Amino acid sequence: MVSRAETTAFARWWWTIDRTLLFALLGLIALGLVLSFAASPPVAERNGYGTYHFVIRHFVFAVPAVITLITVSFFTPRQVRRAALILFAVALVAIILTLFIGHEVKGARRWLGFAGLTVQPAEFIKPAFVVIVAFLLSEGAKRNDLPGRLFSVFLLAVVIAPLVAQPDFGQAMLVSITWSAMIFLAGLQWRWVFALGAAGVGGIVSAVTFLPHVQQRVHSFLNPDVADNYQVDRSIESFLRGGWFGAGPGEGIVKRSLPDSHTDFVFAVTAEEFGIVMCLVIVALFATIVLKGLSRAFREEDEFVRLSLSGLILLFGGQAFINMAVNLQLMPAKGMTLPFVSYGGSSLTAVAIGMGFALALSRRRPGHVRFTERRHVAEAFA
């Protein structure tokens, strides 16, 4: 047990970290390791690898992800800003490079090969983008000479353009939704809220009209009886077969014919083998992280910390929601992983960085007084 009297860096970290957030995140990583045993062996065998090829790789990716999560959580808000700026610059260059030298998979160029590994730069730019936008909005509110909102619009365009070109409309939509939420939290007037909503609808209509990839996904979602919805249909079958308590570990049948069972559809494999009850446990963990994180953010006095933490939590929760909604056929397929649960080195590491930022920003800092605490003090001396 760490004593409050200790003055070591670890002791200060332990007594200032939000342990509910920390343990909920570690719980998701642990669940992801367990579920990799259920979801990945059939995929490995179909691709000619050893049965536990993806299980072993998931463990290999998870260890540095945990180290990254905890290491980044030691950062101060200033270090978070600096790290985000460096990460953004590197990730943006890498995203642009994917358009020219990226690996093409299913008609999309989203991955770069490096030292025998494939990296998806879009995963890394998301948390960095959120922190930089929060800085622009918070500084713009304090300085009349800095048009923070205008710069954030420019930054959004810089990120969205190469993502759509890959194409990766799912990530582009997630980034846009998170940016819109942050703009709203920064105190956007209602007329601009409606204008942004209209622009969002216009963007979706344009994407459906001019991008064949998006058009096909939407057509498949709206016409499930005539379109090719093989993976989504198998996903729904998994939920129906699993029922409340599942078929049992290793007893899943549908996963053997589900191509992306270890990545995009790990939630469906969970339903088949462990039942809807386990799915609800996963939902509860995500809900705990989102509600706890937003609760922390809304009590923050520092505008940069409040917006950054809110954006990072909404980004995390939004990605989880989209993945689960696709598994339940509530949204068109997006090719998006379930944070900390799905297989994928880029996803695990990038989410670890983002939530490490969130843990760092949500820490109690010396001399920092929250809004609620100021109110109680004022009432005591009134």
KEKE-3310 file (N, C-alpha, C; in steps of 0.2 Angstrom, whole numbers, plus 5000, padded with zeros to 4 digits):
npx = (5004:5003:5009:5001:5010:5021:5033:5037:5037:5029:5020:5014:5007:4999:4990:4983:4978:4964:4956:4946:4943:4956:4956:4945:4948:4960:4953:4945:4956:4960:4949:4949:4960:4956:4945:4952:4956:4944:4940:4950:4957:4950:4951:4965:4968:4961:4968:4980:4989:4997:4986:4985:4990:4986:4982:4994:5000:4991:4993:5007:5005:4997:5005:5015:5005:4998:5009:5012:4999:5000:5012:5010:5000:5007:5010:5010:4997:5004:5014:5006:5000:5012:5016:5005:5005:5017:5014:5003:5009:5018:5009:5000:5008:5011:4998:4996:5006:5001:4992:5000:5010:5004:4998:4986:4970:4955:4951:4955:4967:4975:4985:5002:5018:5030:5045:5041:5029:5012:5005:4992:4990:4979:4973:4981:4981:4969:4968:4978:4973:4961:4966:4974:4964:4956:4966:4967:4953:4952:4962:4958:4947:4952:4960:4959:4966:4968:4960:4952:4942:4941:4953:4952:4943:4950:4960:4952:4948:4960:4963:4952:4952:4963:4959:4946:4950:4957:4949:4942:4929:4922:4931:4933:4920:4919:4929:4924:4912:4916:4924:4913:4906:4915:4916:4903:4903:4912:4905:4897:4886:4868:4864:4875:4876:4865:4869:4881:4875:4867:4878:4884:4874:4874:4887:4886:4876:4883:4894:4887:4882:4893:4904:4908:4911:4905:4892:4889:4890:4879:4868:4868:4865:4852:4845:4844:4839:4842:4855:4873:4876:4884:4894:4887:4875:4879:4884:4872:4866:4875:4872:4858:4860:4868:4861:4856:4866:4876:4884:4895:4913:4923:4914:4908:4900:4897:4907:4917:4914:4915:4923:4930:4931:4939:4942:4933:4921:4921:4913:4901:4906:4908:4895:4890:4897:4898:4887:4873:4874:4887:4890:4883:4891:4903:4897:4894:4906:4912:4902:4904:4917:4915:4905:4911:4922:4917:4910:4921:4927:4918:4918:4930:4940:4950:4949:4956:4959:4946:4940:4949:4948:4935:4933:4942:4936:4924:4927:4933:4921:4912:4918:4917:4903:4900:4906:4899:4886:4886:4888:4876:4868:4863:4869:4877:4891:4907:4920:4927:4936:4933:4937:4952:4947:4946:4957:4972:4987:4989:4977:4976:4988:4986:4974:4978:4987:4978:4969:4978:4982:4969:4969:4979:4975:4964:4969:4971:4977:4990:4985:4975:4958:4942:4926:4915:4920:4925:4912:4907:4916:4913:4900:4902:4908:4899)
npy = (4994:5011:5025:5040:5049:5048:5055:5052:5050:5040:5039:5051:5051:5040:5044:5054:5050:5046:5032:5024:5026:5022:5008:5003:5005:4996:4985:4983:4981:4968:4960:4961:4953:4940:4938:4937:4924:4918:4924:4925:4913:4905:4914:4915:4902:4901:4909:4903:4903:4899:4892:4900:4912:4926:4928:4927:4938:4948:4949:4953:4966:4971:4972:4983:4993:4994:4999:5011:5018:5020:5026:5038:5044:5050:5062:5081:5094:5103:5095:5085:5093:5096:5083:5079:5088:5084:5071:5073:5080:5070:5059:5065:5067:5054:5049:5056:5050:5037:5038:5037:5027:5017:5001:4993:4988:4980:4990:5001:5013:5013:5009:5008:5000:4995:4989:4976:4977:4983:4999:5010:5026:5034:5031:5036:5050:5055:5056:5066:5077:5080:5086:5097:5104:5107:5116:5126:5131:5135:5144:5154:5158:5166:5175:5189:5191:5178:5168:5155:5146:5147:5143:5130:5124:5125:5115:5104:5102:5099:5087:5079:5078:5070:5058:5055:5053:5041:5028:5033:5034:5032:5035:5048:5053:5050:5059:5071:5072:5072:5084:5093:5091:5096:5110:5114:5112:5122:5133:5137:5147:5145:5147:5144:5131:5125:5128:5121:5108:5107:5108:5096:5087:5090:5086:5072:5068:5072:5063:5051:5052:5055:5046:5030:5020:5023:5024:5011:5005:5012:5008:4994:4994:5000:4991:4977:4965:4963:4966:4963:4958:4950:4949:4957:4950:4938:4942:4946:4934:4928:4934:4930:4916:4915:4920:4924:4919:4913:4901:4895:4895:4894:4887:4893:4894:4902:4911:4905:4907:4921:4934:4945:4942:4944:4958:4969:4963:4957:4959:4953:4940:4938:4939:4927:4917:4920:4926:4938:4944:4945:4954:4965:4968:4973:4984:4991:4994:5003:5013:5017:5022:5033:5041:5044:5050:5061:5067:5071:5080:5091:5097:5104:5118:5124:5128:5122:5109:5105:5104:5096:5084:5081:5079:5069:5058:5058:5054:5041:5035:5037:5029:5016:5015:5016:5004:4994:4997:4994:4980:4976:4979:4992:5003:5008:4997:5001:4998:4999:4997:4990:4999:4994:4981:4974:4966:4972:4981:4995:5001:4997:5004:5017:5021:5018:5029:5040:5038:5038:5052:5056:5051:5058:5071:5071:5070:5075:5090:5099:5113:5115:5120:5114:5119:5115:5114:5127:5133:5128:5133:5146:5147:5143:5154:5164)
npz = (5000:4996:5005:5010:5014:5007:4995:4983:4965:4960:4971:4972:4959:4961:4971:4965:4953:4944:4950:4947:4933:4929:4933:4926:4913:4912:4915:4903:4894:4899:4897:4883:4880:4885:4877:4864:4864:4861:4849:4839:4834:4824:4813:4811:4807:4795:4788:4786:4797:4813:4826:4837:4833:4832:4845:4852:4846:4850:4864:4864:4859:4869:4880:4879:4877:4889:4896:4890:4892:4906:4908:4900:4908:4918:4914:4914:4911:4902:4896:4890:4880:4872:4868:4861:4850:4843:4840:4832:4821:4816:4813:4804:4793:4790:4787:4775:4767:4766:4756:4744:4746:4753:4760:4750:4755:4752:4743:4750:4756:4770:4778:4783:4779:4791:4796:4796:4802:4801:4801:4806:4803:4805:4817:4827:4825:4830:4845:4846:4838:4845:4857:4852:4846:4857:4864:4855:4855:4869:4871:4861:4867:4877:4871:4861:4849:4843:4833:4838:4835:4821:4817:4822:4813:4801:4804:4806:4793:4787:4793:4789:4775:4769:4775:4770:4757:4758:4755:4771:4778:4790:4801:4798:4800:4814:4819:4815:4822:4835:4835:4833:4845:4854:4850:4853:4867:4870:4870:4859:4849:4846:4833:4826:4829:4823:4810:4809:4810:4798:4789:4792:4788:4775:4771:4773:4764:4752:4753:4751:4739:4730:4733:4730:4738:4751:4747:4743:4756:4763:4755:4757:4770:4771:4762:4767:4763:4749:4747:4749:4764:4772:4783:4793:4794:4799:4811:4818:4819:4828:4840:4842:4843:4854:4865:4882:4890:4882:4871:4877:4881:4868:4860:4850:4834:4823:4822:4815:4802:4800:4794:4800:4814:4824:4825:4820:4823:4836:4846:4843:4843:4857:4861:4856:4862:4876:4879:4881:4893:4896:4886:4891:4902:4896:4890:4901:4907:4897:4898:4912:4911:4902:4908:4920:4916:4909:4920:4928:4919:4917:4930:4929:4931:4922:4906:4895:4900:4903:4890:4883:4890:4889:4875:4872:4880:4874:4861:4863:4868:4858:4847:4852:4853:4840:4834:4842:4838:4824:4825:4829:4819:4818:4812:4797:4791:4797:4798:4811:4826:4842:4856:4865:4865:4853:4841:4836:4833:4831:4835:4848:4854:4850:4856:4869:4871:4869:4880:4890:4890:4894:4907:4913:4912:4920:4933:4950:4954:4962:4971:4963:4961:4960:4952:4959:4972:4974:4975:4986:4996:4995:4999:5012:5018:5016)
capx = (5000:5007:5007:5000:5015:5027:5034:5040:5033:5023:5015:5010:5003:4994:4985:4980:4975:4957:4957:4940:4945:4961:4954:4940:4952:4963:4948:4944:4962:4960:4944:4951:4965:4952:4941:4956:4956:4938:4938:4955:4959:4947:4954:4972:4968:4959:4974:4986:4994:4995:4980:4986:4995:4983:4982:5000:5001:4987:4997:5013:5003:4994:5010:5017:4999:4997:5015:5010:4994:5002:5017:5007:4996:5011:5011:5006:4994:5008:5017:5001:5000:5018:5016:5000:5008:5022:5010:4999:5013:5020:5003:4997:5013:5010:4992:4997:5010:4997:4989:5005:5014:5001:4995:4979:4966:4948:4950:4957:4974:4975:4991:5009:5022:5036:5049:5037:5022:5008:5003:4986:4991:4973:4972:4986:4980:4963:4968:4982:4968:4957:4970:4976:4958:4955:4970:4965:4947:4953:4966:4954:4942:4956:4964:4955:4970:4968:4953:4953:4937:4942:4959:4950:4939:4955:4963:4947:4948:4967:4963:4947:4953:4966:4955:4941:4954:4960:4944:4941:4924:4921:4936:4932:4914:4920:4933:4920:4907:4920:4925:4907:4904:4919:4914:4897:4905:4916:4900:4895:4879:4863:4863:4880:4874:4861:4873:4885:4871:4866:4884:4885:4869:4876:4892:4884:4873:4888:4898:4883:4881:4899:4909:4905:4912:4900:4886:4888:4888:4873:4864:4868:4861:4845:4842:4847:4837:4844:4862:4877:4877:4886:4896:4882:4870:4882:4884:4865:4865:4879:4868:4853:4862:4871:4856:4858:4872:4881:4885:4901:4919:4926:4908:4905:4900:4896:4913:4921:4913:4915:4930:4933:4928:4944:4943:4927:4915:4923:4907:4897:4909:4907:4888:4888:4901:4898:4880:4871:4876:4894:4890:4881:4897:4907:4894:4894:4913:4912:4898:4908:4923:4912:4901:4916:4927:4913:4909:4927:4928:4913:4920:4936:4940:4954:4946:4959:4958:4939:4938:4953:4946:4928:4934:4945:4931:4918:4931:4933:4915:4909:4921:4914:4896:4899:4907:4893:4880:4887:4887:4869:4865:4860:4872:4881:4897:4912:4927:4930:4938:4931:4943:4955:4945:4947:4964:4975:4992:4988:4972:4978:4993:4983:4969:4982:4989:4972:4966:4983:4981:4963:4970:4984:4971:4959:4972:4970:4984:4991:4983:4969:4952:4937:4921:4910:4924:4924:4905:4906:4919:4910:4894:4904:4909:4893)
capy = (5000:5017:5030:5047:5054:5047:5060:5049:5052:5035:5040:5057:5048:5035:5048:5060:5047:5043:5025:5021:5026:5017:5001:5001:5004:4990:4979:4982:4977:4961:4957:4960:4947:4934:4937:4936:4917:4916:4927:4925:4906:4903:4919:4913:4895:4902:4913:4898:4904:4894:4893:4906:4917:4932:4928:4929:4945:4953:4949:4957:4973:4974:4974:4990:4997:4996:5003:5017:5021:5022:5031:5045:5047:5054:5069:5087:5096:5106:5089:5082:5098:5095:5077:5079:5092:5080:5065:5076:5081:5063:5055:5068:5065:5047:5048:5058:5045:5031:5039:5035:5021:5013:4995:4993:4982:4980:4996:5007:5013:5015:5006:5009:4995:4997:4984:4970:4978:4988:5004:5014:5032:5038:5030:5041:5057:5057:5059:5072:5082:5083:5090:5103:5108:5110:5121:5132:5134:5138:5150:5158:5161:5171:5180:5191:5190:5172:5165:5148:5142:5147:5138:5123:5122:5123:5109:5098:5101:5096:5080:5075:5078:5064:5052:5054:5051:5034:5032:5030:5038:5030:5039:5055:5055:5051:5065:5077:5072:5074:5091:5097:5091:5101:5117:5115:5113:5128:5139:5139:5150:5141:5148:5140:5124:5123:5128:5115:5102:5107:5106:5089:5083:5091:5082:5065:5067:5072:5057:5045:5054:5055:5041:5024:5015:5025:5023:5004:5003:5014:5004:4988:4995:5001:4986:4971:4959:4962:4968:4958:4960:4944:4949:4959:4945:4933:4945:4946:4927:4926:4937:4926:4910:4915:4921:4928:4916:4911:4894:4893:4897:4889:4883:4897:4891:4907:4915:4901:4910:4928:4936:4950:4941:4946:4965:4973:4960:4954:4960:4947:4933:4939:4937:4920:4912:4922:4929:4945:4946:4948:4961:4971:4970:4977:4991:4995:4997:5009:5018:5019:5027:5039:5045:5046:5055:5068:5070:5075:5086:5096:5100:5107:5125:5125:5127:5117:5103:5103:5103:5090:5078:5079:5077:5062:5053:5057:5050:5034:5032:5037:5024:5010:5015:5014:4997:4990:4998:4990:4973:4975:4981:4999:5008:5004:4995:5007:4995:5002:4992:4991:5001:4990:4974:4971:4965:4977:4985:5002:5003:4997:5009:5024:5022:5019:5036:5044:5037:5040:5059:5058:5050:5063:5078:5071:5069:5081:5094:5103:5120:5116:5120:5113:5123:5113:5115:5134:5135:5126:5137:5153:5146:5143:5161:5169)
capz = (5000:4995:5010:5007:5016:5003:4991:4977:4959:4960:4976:4970:4954:4964:4975:4961:4948:4945:4950:4944:4926:4928:4933:4921:4907:4913:4914:4896:4891:4901:4893:4876:4880:4886:4871:4859:4863:4858:4842:4833:4831:4817:4808:4810:4804:4788:4784:4786:4803:4819:4829:4842:4830:4833:4852:4854:4844:4854:4870:4862:4858:4875:4885:4878:4877:4896:4898:4887:4896:4913:4907:4898:4913:4922:4911:4916:4905:4897:4892:4885:4874:4868:4865:4856:4844:4840:4838:4826:4815:4813:4811:4798:4787:4789:4783:4768:4764:4764:4749:4739:4747:4758:4758:4748:4757:4751:4740:4754:4758:4777:4782:4781:4782:4794:4800:4796:4805:4798:4806:4803:4806:4807:4824:4831:4824:4833:4851:4845:4835:4850:4862:4849:4845:4864:4865:4851:4858:4875:4870:4858:4872:4882:4867:4855:4843:4841:4831:4839:4831:4814:4816:4823:4807:4796:4807:4804:4785:4786:4795:4786:4768:4768:4778:4765:4751:4758:4759:4778:4780:4797:4805:4796:4803:4821:4821:4814:4827:4841:4835:4834:4852:4858:4848:4857:4874:4870:4870:4852:4849:4844:4826:4823:4830:4817:4804:4809:4809:4791:4785:4793:4784:4768:4770:4773:4757:4747:4753:4749:4732:4726:4735:4729:4744:4756:4744:4744:4763:4765:4751:4760:4777:4769:4759:4769:4760:4743:4747:4752:4771:4775:4790:4798:4795:4804:4818:4821:4820:4834:4846:4842:4845:4861:4870:4888:4894:4878:4870:4881:4879:4862:4857:4845:4827:4818:4821:4810:4795:4801:4792:4804:4820:4830:4825:4819:4826:4842:4851:4841:4846:4864:4862:4855:4867:4883:4880:4881:4900:4896:4882:4895:4906:4892:4889:4908:4908:4893:4901:4918:4908:4898:4913:4925:4913:4908:4926:4930:4914:4919:4936:4929:4930:4917:4900:4891:4903:4902:4883:4881:4893:4886:4868:4872:4882:4868:4855:4865:4869:4851:4843:4855:4851:4832:4834:4844:4834:4818:4826:4830:4813:4819:4808:4791:4792:4797:4799:4816:4831:4849:4859:4870:4865:4847:4840:4832:4837:4830:4839:4855:4856:4849:4862:4876:4871:4871:4887:4895:4890:4898:4914:4915:4913:4925:4939:4955:4954:4968:4971:4959:4965:4955:4952:4965:4978:4975:4977:4993:5000:4995:5003:5019:5020:5014)
cpx = (5004:5004:5006:5006:5021:5027:5037:5035:5027:5018:5011:5005:4997:4988:4981:4977:4968:4957:4951:4941:4950:4959:4949:4943:4956:4959:4946:4950:4962:4955:4946:4956:4961:4948:4945:4956:4950:4937:4943:4957:4956:4950:4961:4972:4966:4964:4980:4991:4992:4989:4980:4990:4992:4983:4988:5002:4997:4991:5003:5011:5000:4999:5012:5011:4998:5003:5014:5005:4996:5007:5014:5003:5000:5012:5007:5002:4998:5012:5012:5000:5006:5018:5011:5002:5013:5019:5006:5003:5015:5014:5000:5002:5012:5004:4993:5001:5006:4994:4993:5008:5010:4999:4988:4975:4959:4947:4952:4964:4975:4981:4997:5013:5028:5039:5045:5030:5018:5005:4997:4987:4985:4971:4975:4984:4974:4964:4973:4977:4964:4960:4972:4970:4956:4959:4968:4958:4948:4957:4962:4949:4945:4959:4960:4959:4971:4961:4953:4948:4939:4948:4957:4946:4945:4958:4959:4948:4955:4967:4958:4948:4957:4962:4949:4944:4956:4956:4943:4935:4922:4925:4934:4925:4915:4924:4928:4914:4910:4921:4919:4905:4908:4918:4908:4899:4909:4911:4898:4887:4875:4863:4869:4879:4870:4865:4878:4881:4869:4872:4885:4881:4872:4882:4891:4881:4878:4892:4894:4882:4887:4904:4906:4905:4907:4893:4884:4886:4881:4867:4863:4864:4854:4841:4845:4845:4840:4852:4866:4879:4880:4889:4891:4877:4873:4883:4877:4864:4869:4875:4862:4855:4865:4866:4859:4865:4877:4881:4891:4907:4922:4920:4905:4905:4900:4903:4918:4920:4913:4922:4934:4931:4933:4945:4936:4921:4917:4917:4902:4899:4907:4900:4887:4891:4899:4891:4879:4874:4883:4895:4888:4887:4901:4904:4894:4901:4914:4908:4901:4913:4920:4909:4906:4920:4923:4912:4915:4928:4924:4914:4927:4935:4944:4950:4949:4958:4951:4938:4942:4950:4939:4929:4937:4940:4926:4921:4931:4926:4911:4912:4918:4907:4895:4900:4901:4887:4880:4886:4880:4865:4861:4863:4876:4888:4902:4919:4931:4931:4934:4937:4945:4952:4947:4955:4966:4980:4991:4983:4973:4983:4990:4978:4972:4984:4984:4970:4972:4983:4975:4965:4975:4980:4966:4962:4971:4977:4984:4989:4977:4963:4946:4931:4916:4914:4924:4917:4904:4910:4916:4904:4896:4905:4904:4890)
cpy = (5006:5022:5037:5052:5053:5053:5058:5051:5047:5037:5046:5055:5044:5039:5053:5057:5045:5036:5021:5021:5022:5010:4999:5001:4998:4984:4978:4979:4970:4957:4956:4954:4941:4933:4936:4928:4914:4918:4925:4918:4905:4908:4917:4906:4896:4905:4909:4899:4899:4896:4899:4911:4924:4933:4931:4936:4950:4954:4954:4964:4975:4976:4981:4995:4999:5000:5010:5021:5023:5027:5038:5048:5051:5061:5075:5089:5099:5100:5086:5087:5096:5089:5076:5083:5088:5074:5067:5077:5075:5059:5058:5067:5058:5045:5050:5053:5038:5032:5037:5029:5016:5006:4996:4987:4984:4987:5002:5007:5017:5013:5007:5003:4997:4991:4978:4971:4983:4993:5008:5021:5036:5037:5034:5048:5059:5060:5066:5078:5084:5087:5097:5107:5111:5116:5127:5135:5138:5144:5156:5162:5167:5176:5182:5191:5183:5169:5158:5144:5141:5142:5131:5120:5120:5116:5103:5097:5097:5089:5076:5074:5071:5057:5050:5051:5044:5029:5028:5035:5038:5035:5046:5057:5055:5057:5071:5077:5074:5081:5095:5097:5096:5108:5119:5116:5120:5134:5142:5142:5145:5141:5144:5133:5121:5123:5122:5108:5102:5105:5099:5085:5083:5086:5074:5063:5067:5066:5051:5046:5053:5049:5034:5019:5017:5023:5016:5002:5006:5010:4997:4988:4996:4996:4979:4965:4958:4963:4963:4961:4954:4944:4952:4954:4939:4936:4945:4938:4925:4928:4932:4919:4910:4916:4925:4925:4913:4903:4891:4894:4892:4886:4887:4894:4897:4911:4911:4904:4918:4931:4940:4949:4943:4954:4968:4970:4955:4954:4955:4941:4933:4936:4930:4915:4914:4925:4936:4948:4949:4954:4967:4973:4974:4984:4995:4997:5003:5014:5021:5024:5033:5044:5048:5051:5062:5071:5074:5081:5092:5100:5104:5114:5127:5123:5122:5110:5100:5100:5097:5084:5076:5076:5070:5057:5052:5053:5043:5031:5032:5031:5017:5010:5013:5007:4993:4991:4994:4983:4972:4978:4988:5004:5004:5002:5000:5004:4999:4997:4995:4993:4996:4983:4971:4970:4970:4982:4992:5005:5003:5002:5016:5025:5022:5026:5041:5044:5039:5048:5060:5057:5056:5070:5077:5070:5076:5084:5098:5110:5121:5115:5119:5118:5121:5115:5123:5136:5134:5131:5144:5153:5146:5150:5166:5171)
cpz = (5000:5001:5007:5009:5012:4998:4984:4971:4959:4965:4974:4964:4957:4968:4971:4955:4949:4944:4947:4936:4925:4928:4928:4914:4907:4912:4907:4892:4893:4898:4886:4875:4881:4879:4864:4858:4860:4850:4837:4831:4825:4811:4806:4806:4796:4784:4784:4792:4808:4822:4834:4840:4832:4841:4855:4852:4848:4861:4869:4862:4865:4880:4885:4878:4884:4899:4896:4891:4902:4912:4905:4903:4918:4920:4914:4910:4900:4893:4888:4879:4869:4864:4860:4849:4840:4837:4832:4820:4812:4810:4804:4792:4785:4785:4776:4764:4762:4758:4743:4740:4752:4755:4756:4751:4756:4748:4744:4755:4765:4781:4779:4784:4785:4798:4801:4800:4800:4803:4802:4807:4808:4814:4829:4830:4828:4840:4851:4843:4841:4855:4859:4848:4852:4866:4861:4853:4864:4875:4866:4862:4876:4878:4861:4849:4840:4839:4832:4835:4824:4813:4817:4817:4802:4798:4805:4797:4784:4787:4790:4778:4766:4770:4773:4758:4751:4755:4766:4781:4787:4802:4804:4800:4811:4823:4820:4820:4834:4841:4836:4841:4856:4856:4852:4864:4875:4871:4864:4852:4845:4836:4822:4824:4825:4811:4803:4807:4801:4787:4786:4789:4777:4766:4769:4766:4752:4747:4750:4741:4727:4728:4735:4735:4750:4753:4744:4751:4765:4761:4755:4767:4776:4766:4761:4766:4753:4742:4750:4759:4775:4782:4795:4800:4800:4811:4822:4823:4827:4840:4847:4845:4852:4866:4876:4890:4889:4877:4874:4878:4873:4859:4852:4838:4822:4817:4816:4803:4795:4800:4797:4812:4826:4830:4825:4823:4832:4847:4849:4843:4853:4865:4861:4860:4874:4884:4881:4888:4899:4891:4886:4900:4903:4891:4896:4909:4904:4896:4908:4916:4906:4904:4918:4922:4911:4915:4929:4925:4916:4925:4935:4927:4924:4910:4895:4893:4902:4895:4881:4883:4890:4879:4868:4875:4877:4862:4857:4865:4862:4847:4846:4853:4844:4831:4836:4840:4827:4819:4827:4824:4814:4815:4802:4793:4792:4797:4805:4822:4837:4853:4865:4869:4859:4846:4835:4836:4837:4835:4846:4858:4856:4855:4868:4876:4873:4878:4892:4895:4895:4906:4917:4916:4918:4932:4943:4955:4960:4967:4966:4962:4959:4957:4958:4971:4979:4977:4984:4998:5000:4999:5011:5022:5019:5020)
residu = (MET:VAL:SER:ARG:ALA:GLU:THR:THR:ALA:PHE:ALA:ARG:TRP:TRP:TRP:THR:ILE:ASP:ARG:THR:LEU:LEU:PHE:ALA:LEU:LEU:GLY:LEU:ILE:ALA:LEU:GLY:LEU:VAL:LEU:SER:PHE:ALA:ALA:SER:PRO:PRO:VAL:ALA:GLU:ARG:ASN:GLY:TYR:GLY:THR:TYR:HIS:PHE:VAL:ILE:ARG:HIS:PHE:VAL:PHE:ALA:VAL:PRO:ALA:VAL:ILE:THR:LEU:ILE:THR:VAL:SER:PHE:PHE:THR:PRO:ARG:GLN:VAL:ARG:ARG:ALA:ALA:LEU:ILE:LEU:PHE:ALA:VAL:ALA:LEU:VAL:ALA:ILE:ILE:LEU:THR:LEU:PHE:ILE:GLY:HIS:GLU:VAL:LYS:GLY:ALA:ARG:ARG:TRP:LEU:GLY:PHE:ALA:GLY:LEU:THR:VAL:GLN:PRO:ALA:GLU:PHE:ILE:LYS:PRO:ALA:PHE:VAL:VAL:ILE:VAL:ALA:PHE:LEU:LEU:SER:GLU:GLY:ALA:LYS:ARG:ASN:ASP:LEU:PRO:GLY:ARG:LEU:PHE:SER:VAL:PHE:LEU:LEU:ALA:VAL:VAL:ILE:ALA:PRO:LEU:VAL:ALA:GLN:PRO:ASP:PHE:GLY:GLN:ALA:MET:LEU:VAL:SER:ILE:THR:TRP:SER:ALA:MET:ILE:PHE:LEU:ALA:GLY:LEU:GLN:TRP:ARG:TRP:VAL:PHE:ALA:LEU:GLY:ALA:ALA:GLY:VAL:GLY:GLY:ILE:VAL:SER:ALA:VAL:THR:PHE:LEU:PRO:HIS:VAL:GLN:GLN:ARG:VAL:HIS:SER:PHE:LEU:ASN:PRO:ASP:VAL:ALA:ASP:ASN:TYR:GLN:VAL:ASP:ARG:SER:ILE:GLU:SER:PHE:LEU:ARG:GLY:GLY:TRP:PHE:GLY:ALA:GLY:PRO:GLY:GLU:GLY:ILE:VAL:LYS:ARG:SER:LEU:PRO:ASP:SER:HIS:THR:ASP:PHE:VAL:PHE:ALA:VAL:THR:ALA:GLU:GLU:PHE:GLY:ILE:VAL:MET:CYS:LEU:VAL:ILE:VAL:ALA:LEU:PHE:ALA:THR:ILE:VAL:LEU:LYS:GLY:LEU:SER:ARG:ALA:PHE:ARG:GLU:GLU:ASP:GLU:PHE:VAL:ARG:LEU:SER:LEU:SER:GLY:LEU:ILE:LEU:LEU:PHE:GLY:GLY:GLN:ALA:PHE:ILE:ASN:MET:ALA:VAL:ASN:LEU:GLN:LEU:MET:PRO:ALA:LYS:GLY:MET:THR:LEU:PRO:PHE:VAL:SER:TYR:GLY:GLY:SER:SER:LEU:THR:ALA:VAL:ALA:ILE:GLY:MET:GLY:PHE:ALA:LEU:ALA:LEU:SER:ARG:ARG:ARG:PRO:GLY:HIS:VAL:ARG:PHE:THR:GLU:ARG:ARG:HIS:VAL:ALA:GLU:ALA:PHE:ALA)
# end
